[in-house]
Amino acid sequence: MPKEKAIRELEDLPGIGPTTAAKLKAAGIDSLDKVAITAPHELAEISGISVDAAKKAVQAAQESTTLTYETGGQFYDKRKQIGKISTGSKDLDELIGGGIETNGITESYGRFASGKTQLGFQIAVNAQLPREKGGLDGNVLFLDTEGTFRPERIESIAKAAGINPEKALENIMLVRTLTTEQQILSLERADKLIQEKNIKLIIIDSLTSLFRAEFVGRGSLGERQQKLNQHIHRLQTLSDKYSLAAYITNQVMDNPGIMFGDPTVPIGGNIIAHAATTRLYMRKSKEEKRIVRLVDSPNMPEGECIIKITPDGIA
């Protein structure tokens, strides 16, 4: 019997020829390890092959790659390389461990005018700053699902941060999504944009509004949660693959079962709760003040701080 060919390159995978391999590399899937962790349906969509062929390619990639382990100390060394975007408020930065982290998802939820979008505007500008000034020296992909993006706010925040306002706006790649399909596709096809435009921050404002509008009633809840799960998993994959930060805003509702205390709960249930690395609950206070509560973080204790939303941004 002929000896099986060793799999060392993408072209060695079953069903993957030079043309298909070129498509995968263009989408950022340029190694066997990346094929091994890619969902078959995603691989099929990118490459143009069937889902069955994609399953065989993924399985072959998994069998040809070795699983490596690392010590807690080695992982800690990697953690030291994680970038952080300043929120503009020293108190809020301290509350969340130094700023909005790369390689993870930060979620903020709250009622209308609680400051979620304003925080998004602030970090969209700050991400463009050099690392020594609280930025990531990169650009931004902004998915606007509610029509809340305001270039005027970016201009005023950029001026206060010492950034040319026109350049700040040019560095933000805006996608106005009107359907959940557009929202999902914007992330599915983001690899090339991320690499070409040096994207270091992805903002989705808001993650859940279109899903709430399109999937109405208990009968569609299962499908909604499944699509939402795939969507936020894709966001985490991009965050890990390209070491970028992800910031999502979320809508809320009142839980009638809560008799005492604040009945406000975020939309999306456990799917978003488990996916978000850091969760912030924002609520309006007097005048320009907002109260930010750290609800969940893997390395910081719960706590609260007060921020101000000023014409120059968050302070």
Backbone hydrogen bonds, N-H to C=O, Kabsch-Sander energy under -0.5 kcal/mol:
donor,donor_aa,acceptor,acceptor_aa,energy
8,R,6,A,-0.8
12,D,9,E,-1.3
13,L,10,L,-1.7
16,I,13,L,-1.8
17,G,15,G,-0.7
21,A,17,G,-2.8
22,A,18,P,-1.9
23,K,19,T,-1.6
24,L,20,T,-2.1
25,K,21,A,-2.5
26,A,22,A,-2.0
27,A,23,K,-1.2
28,G,25,K,-1.4
29,I,24,L,-2.5
30,D,28,G,-1.3
35,V,31,S,-1.7
36,A,32,L,-2.4
37,I,33,D,-1.0
38,T,35,V,-1.3
42,E,39,A,-0.5
43,L,39,A,-2.5
44,A,40,P,-2.6
45,E,41,H,-1.9
46,I,42,E,-2.2
47,S,43,L,-2.4
48,G,44,A,-2.4
54,A,50,S,-2.2
55,K,51,V,-2.3
56,K,52,D,-1.8
57,A,53,A,-2.1
58,V,54,A,-2.7
59,Q,55,K,-2.5
60,A,56,K,-2.3
61,A,57,A,-2.2
62,Q,58,V,-2.4
63,E,59,Q,-2.2
64,S,60,A,-1.4
65,T,61,A,-0.7
65,T,62,Q,-0.5
68,T,66,T,-0.6
75,F,71,T,-2.2
76,Y,72,G,-2.1
77,D,73,G,-1.9
78,K,74,Q,-1.6
79,R,75,F,-2.2
80,K,76,Y,-1.3
81,Q,78,K,-1.6
82,I,79,R,-1.4
85,I,100,I,-2.1
86,S,84,K,-0.5
86,S,134,G,-2.9
93,D,89,S,-2.5
94,E,90,K,-2.4
95,L,91,D,-2.0
96,I,92,L,-1.8
97,G,94,E,-0.8
98,G,93,D,-4.3
99,G,93,D,-0.6
100,I,85,I,-2.6
101,E,99,G,-0.6
102,T,83,G,-2.0
103,N,244,L,-1.7
104,G,244,L,-0.6
106,T,246,A,-2.9
107,E,105,I,-0.5
107,E,278,T,-3.1
108,S,248,I,-2.2
109,Y,280,L,-2.7
110,G,250,N,-1.1
114,S,111,R,-1.4
119,L,115,G,-2.0
120,G,116,K,-1.5
121,F,117,T,-2.4
122,Q,118,Q,-2.2
123,I,119,L,-2.3
124,A,120,G,-1.8
125,V,121,F,-1.4
126,N,122,Q,-2.7
127,A,123,I,-2.2
128,Q,125,V,-1.5
129,L,126,N,-1.6
133,K,130,P,-1.7
134,G,131,R,-1.6
135,G,130,P,-1.9
136,L,127,A,-1.7
137,D,129,L,-2.8
138,G,127,A,-1.8
139,N,198,N,-2.7
140,V,171,N,-2.5
141,L,201,L,-2.6
142,F,140,V,-0.6
142,F,173,M,-2.8
143,L,141,L,-0.6
143,L,203,I,-3.4
144,D,142,F,-0.8
144,D,175,V,-2.5
145,T,143,L,-0.7
145,T,205,D,-2.0
146,E,205,D,-1.0
153,R,150,R,-0.8
154,I,150,R,-1.4
155,E,151,P,-2.4
156,S,152,E,-2.1
157,I,153,R,-2.4
158,A,154,I,-2.7
159,K,155,E,-2.4
160,A,156,S,-1.7
161,A,157,I,-1.5
162,G,158,A,-0.6
162,G,159,K,-1.1
163,I,158,A,-2.9
168,A,164,N,-2.6
169,L,165,P,-2.0
170,E,166,E,-2.1
171,N,167,K,-1.6
172,I,169,L,-1.3
173,M,140,V,-3.6
173,M,171,N,-0.6
174,L,172,I,-0.9
175,V,142,F,-2.8
177,T,144,D,-1.5
177,T,175,V,-0.9
183,Q,179,T,-2.0
184,I,180,T,-2.8
185,L,181,E,-2.6
186,S,182,Q,-1.9
187,L,183,Q,-0.9
187,L,184,I,-0.7
188,E,184,I,-2.2
189,R,185,L,-2.2
190,A,187,L,-1.6
194,I,190,A,-2.7
195,Q,191,D,-2.0
196,E,192,K,-2.7
197,K,193,L,-2.7
199,I,194,I,-1.7
200,K,139,N,-3.1
201,L,139,N,-1.1
202,I,245,A,-2.5
203,I,141,L,-2.8
204,I,247,Y,-2.1
205,D,143,L,-2.7
207,L,204,I,-0.5
207,L,249,T,-2.6
212,R,208,T,-2.5
213,A,209,S,-1.7
214,E,210,L,-2.3
215,F,211,F,-2.2
216,V,214,E,-0.9
220,S,217,G,-1.0
221,L,218,R,-1.1
222,G,218,R,-0.5
224,R,220,S,-2.4
225,Q,221,L,-2.6
226,Q,222,G,-1.9
227,K,223,E,-2.4
228,L,224,R,-2.5
229,N,225,Q,-2.3
230,Q,226,Q,-2.1
231,H,227,K,-2.3
232,I,228,L,-2.4
233,H,229,N,-1.9
234,R,230,Q,-2.0
235,L,231,H,-1.6
236,Q,232,I,-1.9
237,T,233,H,-2.3
238,L,234,R,-2.3
239,S,235,L,-2.1
240,D,236,Q,-2.3
241,K,237,T,-2.8
242,Y,238,L,-2.2
243,S,239,S,-0.6
244,L,239,S,-1.3
245,A,200,K,-2.6
246,A,101,E,-0.6
246,A,104,G,-1.3
247,Y,202,I,-2.9
248,I,106,T,-2.6
249,T,204,I,-2.2
250,N,108,S,-2.0
253,M,265,V,-2.5
255,N,263,P,-2.7
258,I,255,N,-1.7
259,M,257,G,-0.9
265,V,253,M,-2.8
267,I,251,Q,-2.4
269,G,266,P,-0.6
271,I,268,G,-0.9
272,I,268,G,-0.7
273,A,269,G,-1.8
274,H,270,N,-2.7
275,A,271,I,-1.4
276,A,272,I,-2.7
277,T,105,I,-1.9
278,T,105,I,-1.9
279,R,296,D,-2.4
280,L,107,E,-3.0
281,Y,293,R,-2.7
282,M,109,Y,-2.7
282,M,280,L,-0.6
283,R,291,I,-2.1
285,S,289,K,-2.3
289,K,286,K,-2.4
290,R,307,I,-2.5
291,I,283,R,-2.8
292,V,290,R,-0.5
292,V,305,C,-2.9
293,R,281,Y,-2.7
293,R,291,I,-0.5
294,L,303,G,-2.9
295,V,279,R,-2.3
295,V,293,R,-0.9
296,D,279,R,-1.2
303,G,294,L,-0.8
305,C,292,V,-2.0
307,I,290,R,-2.6
309,I,288,E,-2.2
310,T,308,K,-0.8
310,T,313,G,-3.1
313,G,310,T,-1.9
315,A,308,K,-2.4
